[in-house]
Amino acid sequence: MSTALPPSTDVIVVGAGNAAFCAALAAAEHNVSVLVLERAPEDEAGGNSRFTAGAFRCVYDGVDDLRTLMPDLTDEEVAKSDFGTYTEDKFFDDMGRVTEYRTDPDLCEILVTRSKSTMQWMQSKGVRFAPIWGRQAYKIDGKFKFWGGLTVEAWGGGPGLVASLSGIARRNKVTIAYDARVTSLIADDDGVNGVRVKHHGKTVEVRAKCVVLAAGGFQANAEMRTRYLGPGWELAKIRGTRFNTGDGIRMALDIGAMPTGNWSGAHAVGWDRNAPEFGDLSVGDNFQKHSYPWGIMLNADGERFIDEGADFRNYTYAKYGRVILMQPGQFAWQIFDAKIIPMLRDEYRIKRVTKVRADTLEELVAKLEDVAAAKALATIKTYNAAVMTEIPFDPNVKDGRGTGGLAITKSNWANTIDQPPFEAYAVTCGLTFTFGGLKIDTSARVMDSDGIAIAGLYAAGELVGGLFYFNYPGGTGLMNGAVFGKIAGTAAGQRAAQSP
Ligand SMILES: Cc1cc2nc3c(=O)[nH]c(=O)nc-3n(C[C@H](O)[C@H](O)[C@H](O)COP(=O)(O)OP(=O)(O)OC[C@H]3O[C@@H](n4cnc5c(N)ncnc54)[C@H](O)[C@@H]3O)c2cc1C
């Protein structure tokens, strides 16, 4: 539905993903008018948030906390589950460890300490959550044991989350305009007071007391990613939306905002070698191939090139995409045998998968397209001989079942590849989102390059820099967007309510 944009409003939110809607809902609590401007047409709206599985990394001190997020949880479900805890300390440790202690301590503290209350706030608005039975729990002795600190997902995954947030926003009198690409900020010495927006092909100005930028990173912009991430990155596939081309970052930098964070870093995973250039909503995140810790990966030279079992998947998957991109031909094959095939995640069983299957290793390596077969066979045999089979395989803990004497060790979950049938899956680099972005303070105000807040300008989500470096703990993107989206929206709503 196309309606003309109003000439002015109290708060403009740029984008219509998770961070944007959390900002819009928080602003609307202050009885101000809120306009969400979404670049995509409605059928492609929702940004990367819509492509997710909807997993949120949040602090909980036990099942009572989880019940506040998921009041539908039955006693029977609780009885059959070992949810454990995910404490603030654990979240801090994870953020510190995976970012090599570069995460901005002030932003990280807010992210961690407000994660639970922000989820509770979302739940109070009507967002439904459920335990991630499928991907984050293994059944042991009849109980589902959760692992990796990632326990809760939005009902209906990313599509469910975006549909739910859009509906809640509308019920809270937020106006949403689709096909509305914000091209620049209107700003003067007093700060930001509106945007220029191309709405259904026509450029208009909309004035506002505050603007919240939640327009995502620059991953879908081949020129920017080659410029900032480096040579070769134009060849990566984009896992999510084609609309996150760095507009929000660029328009803020144009008025003097400070860039910060890991501009040459990004979240990038192993992704089907034949996936399309951008994400496909009908497949969602199922082009990813995340069971590599239980197998091995070979490159075009038939060599292993990384410790597949260095840590739980949650803590390595986001940095291994880059490693695959740097291999000859930008691809790798993941190899598994009959012992592991039944354990492979659901995404290995989709129709659009690049897969080969064989009954002998000789036959398997011959089927690995673009791979030096003889070397691949030798690598598998050498690896098999190096597996410490005396240590039992346990997928729920870092089992220490590694390899001995290889140039590239496998630290955990080393299983021999010797029981037919054998399967191999071809992956390339799937880029999720970029890490560099705008500098904000703990009130989500965008800072200028002199370190002074730009009046009336806030930012949240993917386009904020400083939280993630090198790597990222799974489920933190949505949590980050929600926490800082709420903070940005609250600040913008308060400011707008107080302005004449
Ligand atoms: C396949 C996949 C799976 C993922 N799984 C998870 C997961 O399970 N858990 C997790 O925490 N994270 C996950 N992530 C990461 C997560 O998607 C992001 O970190 C998070 O959704 C970012 O939210 P956001 O609101 O900042 O950006 P987005 O949701 O990307 O929203 C940005 C919005 O801005 C709009 N926009 C862009 N430019 C303009 C413009 N000029 N004018 C107006 N609008 C504009 C876009 O159309 C979009 O609506 C996944 C990502 C992908 C791609």
The ligand as a MOL file (V3000), in Angstrom:
LIG
                    3D

  0  0  0     0  0            999 V3000
M  V30 BEGIN CTAB
M  V30 COUNTS 53 58 0 0 0
M  V30 BEGIN ATOM
M  V30 1 C 21.2280 -15.7480 7.0490 0
M  V30 2 C 21.4380 -14.9860 8.3380 0
M  V30 3 C 21.1890 -15.6120 9.5540 0
M  V30 4 C 21.3910 -14.9220 10.7450 0
M  V30 5 N 21.0480 -15.5250 11.9260 0
M  V30 6 C 21.1060 -14.8190 13.0600 0
M  V30 7 C 20.5690 -15.3280 14.2740 0
M  V30 8 O 19.9510 -16.4100 14.3120 0
M  V30 9 N 20.7150 -14.5690 15.4030 0
M  V30 10 C 21.3090 -13.3320 15.3870 0
M  V30 11 O 21.4140 -12.7050 16.4280 0
M  V30 12 N 21.7600 -12.7990 14.2450 0
M  V30 13 C 21.6700 -13.4980 13.0860 0
M  V30 14 N 22.0970 -12.9220 11.9260 0
M  V30 15 C 22.6300 -11.5400 11.9870 0
M  V30 16 C 21.4430 -10.5880 12.0960 0
M  V30 17 O 20.6420 -10.7600 10.9570 0
M  V30 18 C 21.8280 -9.1280 12.1580 0
M  V30 19 O 22.8680 -8.9060 13.0570 0
M  V30 20 C 20.6270 -8.2970 12.6020 0
M  V30 21 O 19.4480 -8.7740 12.0330 0
M  V30 22 C 20.8230 -6.8640 12.1810 0
M  V30 23 O 19.6520 -6.1620 12.4900 0
M  V30 24 P 19.5010 -4.6690 12.0370 0
M  V30 25 O 18.1240 -4.2790 12.4280 0
M  V30 26 O 20.6510 -3.8740 12.4670 0
M  V30 27 O 19.6210 -4.7330 10.4320 0
M  V30 28 P 18.6160 -5.3360 9.3640 0
M  V30 29 O 17.6880 -6.3080 9.9530 0
M  V30 30 O 19.4490 -5.7980 8.2160 0
M  V30 31 O 17.7550 -4.0830 8.9240 0
M  V30 32 C 18.3040 -3.0590 8.1290 0
M  V30 33 C 17.1520 -2.3860 7.4370 0
M  V30 34 O 17.5690 -1.1820 6.8220 0
M  V30 35 C 16.9530 -1.0720 5.5480 0
M  V30 36 N 17.7180 -0.0970 4.7550 0
M  V30 37 C 18.9570 -0.2020 4.2420 0
M  V30 38 N 19.2840 0.9450 3.6160 0
M  V30 39 C 18.2390 1.7960 3.7610 0
M  V30 40 C 17.9730 3.1230 3.3290 0
M  V30 41 N 18.8670 3.8220 2.6310 0
M  V30 42 N 16.7800 3.6820 3.6440 0
M  V30 43 C 15.8410 2.9700 4.3350 0
M  V30 44 N 16.0370 1.7020 4.7660 0
M  V30 45 C 17.2310 1.1320 4.4910 0
M  V30 46 C 16.9480 -2.4940 5.0490 0
M  V30 47 O 16.0470 -2.6820 3.9890 0
M  V30 48 C 16.5210 -3.2140 6.3310 0
M  V30 49 O 15.1370 -3.1740 6.5070 0
M  V30 50 C 21.8830 -13.5880 10.7190 0
M  V30 51 C 22.0880 -12.9480 9.5010 0
M  V30 52 C 21.8690 -13.6380 8.3160 0
M  V30 53 C 22.0850 -12.9170 7.0080 0
M  V30 END ATOM
M  V30 BEGIN BOND
M  V30 1 1 1 2
M  V30 2 1 2 3
M  V30 3 2 2 52
M  V30 4 2 3 4
M  V30 5 1 4 5
M  V30 6 1 4 50
M  V30 7 2 5 6
M  V30 8 1 6 7
M  V30 9 1 6 13
M  V30 10 2 7 8
M  V30 11 1 7 9
M  V30 12 1 9 10
M  V30 13 2 10 11
M  V30 14 1 10 12
M  V30 15 2 12 13
M  V30 16 1 13 14
M  V30 17 1 14 15
M  V30 18 1 14 50
M  V30 19 1 15 16
M  V30 20 1 16 17
M  V30 21 1 16 18
M  V30 22 1 18 19
M  V30 23 1 18 20
M  V30 24 1 20 21
M  V30 25 1 20 22
M  V30 26 1 22 23
M  V30 27 1 23 24
M  V30 28 2 24 25
M  V30 29 1 24 26
M  V30 30 1 24 27
M  V30 31 1 27 28
M  V30 32 2 28 29
M  V30 33 1 28 30
M  V30 34 1 28 31
M  V30 35 1 31 32
M  V30 36 1 32 33
M  V30 37 1 33 34
M  V30 38 1 33 48
M  V30 39 1 34 35
M  V30 40 1 35 36
M  V30 41 1 35 46
M  V30 42 1 36 37
M  V30 43 1 36 45
M  V30 44 2 37 38
M  V30 45 1 38 39
M  V30 46 1 39 40
M  V30 47 2 39 45
M  V30 48 1 40 41
M  V30 49 2 40 42
M  V30 50 1 42 43
M  V30 51 2 43 44
M  V30 52 1 44 45
M  V30 53 1 46 47
M  V30 54 1 46 48
M  V30 55 1 48 49
M  V30 56 2 50 51
M  V30 57 1 51 52
M  V30 58 1 52 53
M  V30 END BOND
M  V30 END CTAB
M  END
